[in-house]
Amino acid sequence: MRNTTVGAGALRVGAIGLGCMPMSWAYTASERDGQESVRTVHAALDLGATLLDTADSYGPFTNELLLGRALLGRRDRAFLATKGGLLASEGHLVTNGRPEYIRRACDASLRRLRTDWIDLYQLHRPDPEVPVEESWGAMAELVRAGKVRSLGLSALDLVGPAPRRPAVAGRAAGPGGPGGYGAALRLLDRVQQVFPVGAVQAELSVWAPRAATELLPWCRARGVTLLAAMPLGSGYLTGTLTAGRGFEPDDARARHPRFTAEMMAEHQPVVAALRRVAARHSGVTAAQVALAWLLGLGDQVIPVPGTKKERWARENCAAAGVVLTPADLVELRGLPEALDTWG
């Protein structure tokens, strides 16, 4: 797999990353297998997908513990990205951006990950009760202390009002006011004055492309990497989920309107287009087309598909070798956006 860099520095990673959240949180608990997850991490590293993305809130804590075990003897081959500032408490997620908490959270992540340094430490969500400059300043101290190599912000698609979605098939436009990334960009400008931003993370895929037009230009102008979260639409863009399929009660998709039978059926034209493009390339899947589209946005975009299965990790990594034609790009241009957000 070809390499790229994170931020303006010389921190090299594979062009495709591995999202580790599904290994212990959010999706289908009955399919979790610690040994399979470890094999998945090892396969990703062997194939060049060196950026491993996790967070202390995944589990909570169990995802970092799993990665700590998986990376024994392999730490130097991995680019570890984790997050702090979001607490899982009694079934709810609560922000905490106080500097003293940020410092404690980083030290705890280092212990769970069994490492002396974190390659990318991300503020999981800004705390509305704490000026972001204070949170970011505490994170900058971690860099100066040698505990962290670069800093990032996550979930930028959830900063500010939800983006307005276009009307589709007679439906009204989606929630939010003017929406977009205006609030997130203002936040980035503020923290950039305190310490350089190395990477940002936001939902970006063929059915959620807004970050490519509104956030990516800011990143390109400053040498900041954009980590594409949910590049496969939480599994939907793989074409393996069928309308009407049930999810386990603890699966986040069971409670989200994007995955009702009605909405999954309405979004089928997106999957159908990915399949048509895939059919033009020998042995290529819809998921690989979706990832190749993201890679085509340039080296500053790193898709981070999440999986707990070695089989899917291998398939995702192989997408780095898929080259879409101009005709493919025309077919994928202008696909209908997902009709909601993950807010």
N, C-alpha and C positions, 0 to 999 in steps of 0.2 A: 504494500500500500504506500502511496506517496505521502510525504510529510508536509506539514504546514507549521506555522508558529502561532503561539498565543500571545496576543498583545504586540507591542512594538519591540519586545525583547527577543532573546534567542531561545525561548522555551519551545522546543520542537515536540510535536505530537502527530499522530496519524490523522489523516483527513477525515476519518469517521471515528466517533467515540463510542463508548458503551455506557448507557444509563443503567445504573444498578438498582434503582428503586424497586422494580417489580420482584426482585429476589427476596424481599422481606416485607413489602408494604404495598397497599393500595389495590393490587390485582390478585384475584384467584388464589386464595390461601391454600386450597387443596393441592395446587400444582407446585407449591414451593418445595424445593429439595436443596438442602445446603450443599451436598456433594455435587449435584448438577450445577449449582450456581458457581462453585469453585472451578469446575471444569469450563464453564462459560467464560469466566474471567481469564483463565489460562489460555483458552483458544483465542480470545480477543487479542491478548498480548502477543501471542505467536503470529497472528495475522497482521499486526501493526496497529490495531486499534488501542492505542496506549492511554488515551484520555478516559479515565474512569470517573463518572460523576455520581456522587452520593450526597447525603446530608445527615446531620445528627437527628433530625426529626423523623427520618424514615425508620419506622419501627415502633416507637423511637429507639434509637441507638443501635438496634440489631444490624442494620445495614452496614454501618461502619465496622462493627465487630466482625461481620462476615468478611468484609474486604481485608481487614487486618490479618485474618487467617489465610485468605487466598493469596496474599502478597508476601507471605513468608518466603524468603529467598529470592523474591522477584521484585522487590520494591524499586530497584534502580531502573527497571524496565517500564515502570508505570508513571503516568502523569496524574496525580491524585487531585481531584477537585471535590471539595466538600463545602457545606454551607452551615451557617449559624445564624441565630437571631430569630428563630421560629420554634416555639415550644409546642409539643403535643401534650395537652392537658385535658383529661377527662373527655376524650373524644373530640376536643376542639383544638384548633391551631391558634396560638396566641403569640404575637410579636413581642420581642424583647431586644431592643437595640441599645440598652444602657452599656456604656463602655466597660464597666466592671463585669457585666454578664458576658459580653463578647470575649473578653480575655479568658474567663473561666471556660467558656464553651470551646474555644480553640484548644486549650490545654487538654480538655476532656476528649476532644476528637483525636488529638495526637496520641493519647493513650489507647483509645479504642482501635485506631488504625495501625498501632504498633510502629510508628514512624517518628522521625525527628523533625520532619518538615512536611508542609502541605504545599503543593504546587500552585493551586488556585483556591483561595479562600473567598467564599461568596456571601454577601449579605442576602439571606434568603428572602426576606421581605423588609422594607423600611418600616420602622416603628413610628406611627403617627404621634406618639407621645414624646419622642426623643428627636431633636434636630439631627438630620442625617449626617451633618458634618461631625457630630460627636461620635456616632457609631463608626463612621469611616476613619476618623482620626485614631480610634482605638485599633482598628484593623491595620492602619498604616504602622502603628507601633509594633505590631506582630511581624511585619516585614523587616523593620529595622532590627528586631530581636533575632532574626534568622529563623523564625518558626514558620514563616509563610514566604513564598516567592513572588506571588502576584495576587491582585485583588479583583473581585468581580461583583456584579449585582445580578440577582436572579429574579424570575417571575416579573419582568418588566411589562409584560402584557396585562398584568393585574394592577399596575400603578395608575391611579386616576380613574375616571369614568370608563365604563366598558365601551369598546369601539362600536359604532353604529354598523349594523349589518345591512346589506342591500335587500330590498324586497325581492322575493322569489316566489313564483307561481301564485301570485295574488296575496302573499303574506305581507304584513307590514314590516317596515325595517326593524332591526333588532334593538335591544335596549341601549341606553346611554344617550348623551347629548352629542356634541360634536365628536367626542371620543378620540380615538387615535392615540398616538404616543406623545402628545404634547407634554403631559405631566411628567412622563418618564424622562423625556429629553431635558426638561428643566432640572430634574433631580440629578441627572448625569452631569450637567454643567456645574452644578454645585459641588459634587464630590470630586470632580476633575480638578477643581481649584485646590483641594486638600492633598490629594495623592492620585497619581495616574490610574485610570481604569484599565485593567488588562483584558477583561472579557465581560460581556453581558449575556444574559440568557433570557429567551422569550420563545413563546410558541411560534413556530414557523414551519409551514408545510404547503403543499400544493392547494390544500383547502383552507389554509389560514395564512395567506401570503403577506398580510399587511406589514409585518416587521421588515420585509425586504424593501419596501418602498419608503417607509417612514423612519425606521430605526437604523437600517444598514448604512445609509448615507452618512449619518453621524459617526458610525464606527469606522467607515473607510477614511473619513477625513482625519481621524485621530489614531489610526493604527490599532483599533480595538477589535477583538475577535467577537463574533456573534455565535453563541452556541444555540443551535436550533433545537429547542425542546419539542417533544411530541412530534417528531418529523414524520411519523407514520400514523398520526391521528389516534394515538392510544390503541393501535391495532386495527382501526377501521380501514386504513388505506392499504393494508396488506391484502384485502379481499378475502380474508379467511373468516370474517364475522358476518353472520347472516341476520337479516331483519327478523325480529321476533325471538332471537336467541336470548336465553335467560343468563343472568350473571349471578354469582354467589352474593349473598347479602353484604359481605364485607368488601366486595369489589366496588371501587369508586364509580365505575361506569353504571352500576345498578341504580344509582341515585342521580344520574346526570341526564338531562333531557336530550342531549346529543345522541344518546344510545337507546332511546325508546324505539320500538318497532317502526313507528311512523317516521321518525327522523332518519333512521338508518335507511329506510326505503327511499326517502326523498333525496338522500345523498348518493344513491346508487350511480347516477351519471358520472360522478367523480371516479369511483372505482372502475366503472366500465371504460373510461378513457385511459386509465392507467393500464388496464388489461390489454386494450387495443395496442397501445404503444409497446408493451412488453412482448406482444405476439410478433412484432416486427424484428425482434432480436432473439437469437437462438439462446434458449435456456435462461431467459431473464424473467423475473417475477414482477408483479405490480409493485411490491415493496421496494424492489431495487430501482425501479423507474422513479418512484417518489424520492428516494435518496439521491439518485443521480441528478434529478432536477435541482435539488439543493446544492450539490457540489458544483453545478454549473453556474451558481451565483458568484463563485470566486473563492479564493483561498481563505478569505476572511470569515466564511461561514463553515462551521463544523457541525454536521448533524450528530445528534446524540440519541440514537434509538435505544429505548430501554427493552431489555429482555432478560429472562432467567434461564433460557434454553440455549444450549450450545448450538443446536441446529440453526436457530434464527440468528444467532451472533455471526455464524459463518456466512449465512446468506447475506446479512447486512454488510459485512466487510467486503464481500464480493462485488457490491454495488459500486465500489471505487473504480472498477474496471469497465463500467457501463458508460458509453458515450452516446448521448442523445443526438439525433439529427435535427436539422432545422425544421423538418416536417413534424417530428415528435414535439418540439417546443411549441409549434403553432397549435397543435392539438391540445396541449396542456395549458396554453395561455387562455385566461379568461374563464377557467372552470368556476362554477358557483362556489362561493365561500360557505364554510360551516355557518349555520344560522344562529349560533350562540357562542358564548365564551365560557371559559372554565372559572370565572370569578366566583 
